[in-house]
Amino acid sequence: MSAHLPLLGKTALVTGVSRRRGIGFAVAGKLASLGANIVIHHHRPHDLELPWGGDDLDAVRDELRAHLADGAVFADVAADLSDPTTIPDVMGAAVERTGRLDVLVCNQAKSGDDGSILDMTPERLSAFWEVNTRATLLLTAEFARLRAPQGDAPRRPGDRITGAGPYAEAQGHVFWMTSGQIHGAMRGEVAYAASKAALAGVTATVAAELLELGIVLNTINPGPVNTGYMDPETTDRSLEDLDEYIAGTPFGRVGRSTDPAELIGWLSTAAGSWVVGQVLTSDGGFGLQ
């Protein structure tokens, strides 16, 4: 490894990478530029159901390959993470590519078909929970099992995790994605906000357990990032007075996908590994307005 390529030889799995305007794409590109081997997950059928639509997956693949360091490898896997039986296969595909997995970025998210509290049904709540929350926890569990010691005695549910620490360096990094519900109301997005609030709320608990294995977990709130849902021709919400509001913010813009990607990239390196178990907001001050 070098200061220029601090992730050289490491492998990262980034879920929810199917659109070049997406946060997952920017994160995968950043990790690749730091030297990592990259495995992406995508589920394009979900994109096709949304107003902003799908992207050209071949273009997604080609542009990410262009970020790779010499000798680094790229792979991708399609899966519907609302089906929990796909999760071991996704993790297995990532590990199989290079024989290791060092960084997990749980960026997958269900969007659209949300509503106010009056619109909530068991089916709507479950749909967001399955993708945004349950899949994230199950992916993280699979990642942790890669580093868990294999003892002779079976574990009982709730037994304290015992690792091989102290560790000279982080043994892996996991990133969860939350949302703006930690700063204020998200009207009309009750199911989405609930699924993301659960991740923010359980971050400290899971981070403490993962740390026994030397794994560092942090949760990122990227703030408002226009991945297409703020474009007038593809929005799924009212944009009335949006331009005026944005003009009055400190930097006069919403987030770019590269903004949270830069944070995740740094946190994935040894330089950022002392930050553990935090819910971090990267929003240019939007939460302070």
C-alpha positions in Angstrom: 0.0 0.0 0.0 1.0 3.6 -0.5 -0.2 7.0 0.5 -1.5 7.5 -3.0 -3.3 4.1 -3.1 -4.1 3.3 0.5 -6.6 0.6 -0.4 -4.4 -1.3 -2.9 -4.9 -5.0 -2.5 -8.2 -4.6 -0.6 -11.6 -5.5 -1.9 -14.8 -3.4 -1.5 -18.4 -4.4 -2.1 -20.8 -1.5 -2.7 -24.5 -2.3 -3.0 -27.0 -0.3 -4.9 -24.8 0.8 -7.8 -26.8 1.0 -11.0 -26.9 4.7 -11.9 -24.0 7.0 -12.7 -25.7 9.8 -10.8 -26.1 7.7 -7.7 -24.2 7.8 -4.5 -23.2 4.2 -4.8 -21.5 4.8 -8.1 -19.5 7.7 -6.7 -18.5 5.7 -3.7 -17.4 2.7 -5.9 -15.4 5.1 -8.1 -13.7 6.7 -5.1 -12.7 3.4 -3.5 -11.4 2.3 -6.9 -9.3 5.4 -7.2 -7.8 4.6 -3.8 -6.6 1.2 -5.2 -9.4 -1.2 -4.1 -10.8 -4.0 -6.1 -14.4 -3.3 -6.7 -17.5 -5.5 -6.6 -20.8 -3.7 -7.2 -24.3 -5.0 -6.6 -27.3 -3.7 -8.6 -31.0 -4.2 -9.1 -32.0 -2.3 -12.2 -35.7 -3.4 -12.2 -36.2 -1.1 -9.2 -34.8 1.9 -11.1 -37.1 1.3 -14.0 -40.1 1.7 -11.8 -39.1 5.2 -10.7 -39.6 8.5 -12.6 -35.8 9.0 -13.1 -35.5 5.6 -14.6 -32.6 3.2 -15.1 -29.1 3.7 -16.5 -27.0 1.8 -19.0 -25.3 -0.8 -16.9 -22.5 -1.3 -19.5 -21.7 2.4 -19.2 -21.7 2.0 -15.4 -19.3 -0.9 -15.6 -17.0 0.8 -18.1 -16.7 4.1 -16.1 -16.0 2.3 -12.9 -13.3 0.2 -14.6 -11.7 3.4 -15.7 -11.1 4.3 -12.0 -9.3 1.1 -11.2 -5.6 1.0 -10.3 -3.3 -1.2 -12.3 -3.9 -4.8 -11.5 -7.1 -4.1 -9.6 -10.2 -6.1 -10.6 -13.9 -5.4 -11.0 -17.0 -7.5 -10.8 -20.7 -7.0 -10.5 -23.7 -9.0 -9.3 -27.4 -8.5 -9.8 -29.8 -9.4 -6.9 -33.1 -8.3 -5.3 -32.0 -7.8 -1.7 -35.6 -7.7 -0.6 -35.2 -11.5 -0.8 -32.9 -12.5 2.1 -31.9 -15.7 0.3 -29.9 -13.6 -2.2 -27.6 -12.1 0.5 -25.2 -15.0 1.0 -24.8 -15.3 -2.8 -24.0 -11.6 -3.1 -21.4 -11.8 -0.3 -20.0 -15.0 -1.8 -19.6 -13.5 -5.2 -17.7 -10.6 -3.7 -15.3 -12.8 -1.7 -14.8 -15.3 -4.6 -13.5 -12.5 -6.9 -10.3 -11.9 -4.9 -10.5 -14.3 -1.9 -11.2 -11.5 0.5 -13.5 -8.7 1.4 -12.4 -5.6 3.4 -15.0 -2.9 2.9 -18.8 -3.2 2.8 -20.9 -0.2 1.8 -24.6 -0.9 2.2 -25.9 1.7 -0.1 -29.0 -0.1 -1.5 -32.3 1.7 -0.9 -35.9 1.4 -1.8 -37.4 4.7 -3.1 -40.9 5.7 -4.3 -44.3 4.5 -3.3 -44.0 6.1 0.2 -46.6 8.3 1.9 -47.7 10.0 5.0 -48.8 8.3 8.2 -52.3 8.0 6.8 -51.0 6.0 3.9 -49.1 3.4 5.9 -50.0 -0.2 5.4 -48.2 -3.4 6.6 -47.1 -4.0 3.0 -45.6 -0.5 2.5 -43.7 -0.6 5.7 -42.4 -4.1 5.1 -41.2 -3.2 1.6 -38.9 -0.4 2.9 -37.8 -2.4 5.9 -36.8 -5.4 3.8 -34.5 -3.5 1.5 -33.2 -0.6 3.6 -32.9 -2.1 7.0 -33.1 -5.9 7.0 -30.8 -6.4 4.0 -28.3 -4.0 5.6 -28.2 -5.9 8.9 -28.0 -9.3 7.1 -25.2 -8.1 4.8 -23.3 -6.9 7.9 -23.9 -10.2 9.7 -22.4 -12.1 6.7 -19.4 -9.7 6.6 -18.8 -10.2 10.3 -18.9 -14.0 10.0 -16.0 -13.8 7.6 -13.9 -12.6 10.6 -15.5 -14.4 13.5 -13.5 -17.1 15.2 -14.7 -20.6 14.6 -15.0 -22.2 18.0 -15.9 -25.8 18.9 -18.8 -24.8 21.2 -21.9 -23.5 19.5 -22.8 -19.9 20.2 -26.0 -19.1 22.0 -28.0 -16.1 20.7 -26.8 -13.0 22.5 -23.4 -14.4 23.6 -20.8 -11.7 23.7 -18.6 -11.8 20.6 -15.0 -12.5 21.4 -12.3 -11.6 18.8 -8.6 -11.8 18.7 -7.8 -8.2 19.7 -6.1 -6.0 20.4 -5.6 -5.2 16.7 -2.8 -3.2 15.1 -5.2 -1.9 12.5 -8.9 -2.1 11.5 -9.8 -5.5 10.2 -12.5 -4.3 8.0 -14.9 -1.3 7.4 -18.7 -1.3 7.1 -20.8 1.7 6.1 -24.5 2.2 6.5 -26.6 5.0 4.9 -29.2 6.9 6.9 -31.1 10.0 5.9 -32.3 13.4 7.1 -34.7 12.1 9.6 -32.1 12.7 12.2 -32.4 16.5 11.7 -36.1 17.0 11.1 -39.3 15.9 9.6 -39.5 14.1 6.3 -43.1 14.6 5.4 -44.6 12.1 3.1 -41.7 9.7 3.5 -42.7 7.8 6.7 -41.7 4.3 5.6 -38.4 5.4 4.2 -37.6 7.6 7.3 -38.5 4.7 9.6 -36.3 2.2 7.8 -33.4 4.6 7.9 -34.0 5.7 11.5 -33.7 2.1 12.6 -30.1 2.0 11.2 -29.1 5.2 12.8 -30.6 4.0 16.1 -28.8 0.7 16.2 -25.4 2.0 14.9 -23.7 2.1 18.3 -25.0 -1.3 19.3 -23.7 -3.1 16.2 -20.5 -1.0 16.1 -19.6 -2.1 19.6 -20.1 -5.8 18.6 -18.2 -5.5 15.3 -15.3 -3.8 17.1 -14.7 -7.0 19.0 -13.7 -8.4 15.6 -11.7 -5.3 14.6 -14.4 -4.2 12.2 -15.2 -0.5 12.1 -18.8 0.6 11.4 -20.0 4.1 10.7 -23.3 5.4 9.4 -23.5 8.2 6.9 -26.2 10.8 6.3 -25.4 12.3 2.9 -28.0 15.0 3.2 -29.9 16.1 0.1 -28.1 14.8 -3.0 -29.7 15.3 -6.4 -29.5 11.9 -8.0 -32.4 12.8 -10.4 -35.3 13.2 -8.0 -34.8 17.0 -7.9 -34.9 17.4 -11.7 -38.2 18.9 -12.9 -38.7 16.3 -15.6 -38.1 13.3 -13.3 -39.1 14.4 -9.8 -41.5 12.6 -7.6 -42.3 15.5 -5.4 -43.1 19.2 -5.4 -40.2 21.5 -6.3 -42.0 24.7 -5.5 -39.6 27.3 -4.1 -36.7 24.8 -4.1 -34.4 27.0 -6.2 -35.0 29.9 -3.9 -34.4 27.8 -0.8 -31.1 26.3 -2.2 -29.9 29.8 -3.2 -30.1 30.8 0.5 -28.0 27.9 1.8 -24.3 28.4 2.7 -22.9 27.0 -0.5 -25.9 27.6 -2.8 -26.2 24.0 -3.9 -27.4 20.6 -2.8 -25.0 17.7 -2.4 -23.2 16.0 -5.2 -22.7 12.2 -5.1 -19.0 12.8 -4.7 -19.5 14.6 -1.4 -20.4 11.6 0.7 -18.1 9.4 -1.4 -15.1 11.5 -0.4 -16.0 11.0 3.3 -16.5 7.2 2.9 -13.2 7.0 1.0 -11.3 8.6 3.8 -13.0 6.6 6.5 -12.1 3.4 4.7 -8.4 4.1 5.0 -6.1 3.8 8.0 -6.2 7.5 8.4 -9.9 7.5 9.0 -10.1 4.3 11.1 -10.1 6.0 14.5 -13.7 7.2 13.8 -15.9 4.4 15.0 -19.6 3.9 15.6 -20.7 7.4 14.6 -23.7 8.7 12.6 -22.0 11.3 10.5 -23.8 14.0 8.4 -22.2 15.2 5.2 -24.6 17.9 4.0 -22.8 21.2 3.7 -24.7 22.6 6.6 -28.3 21.8 5.4 -29.1 20.4 8.7 -28.3 23.7 10.4 -30.8 25.7 8.3 
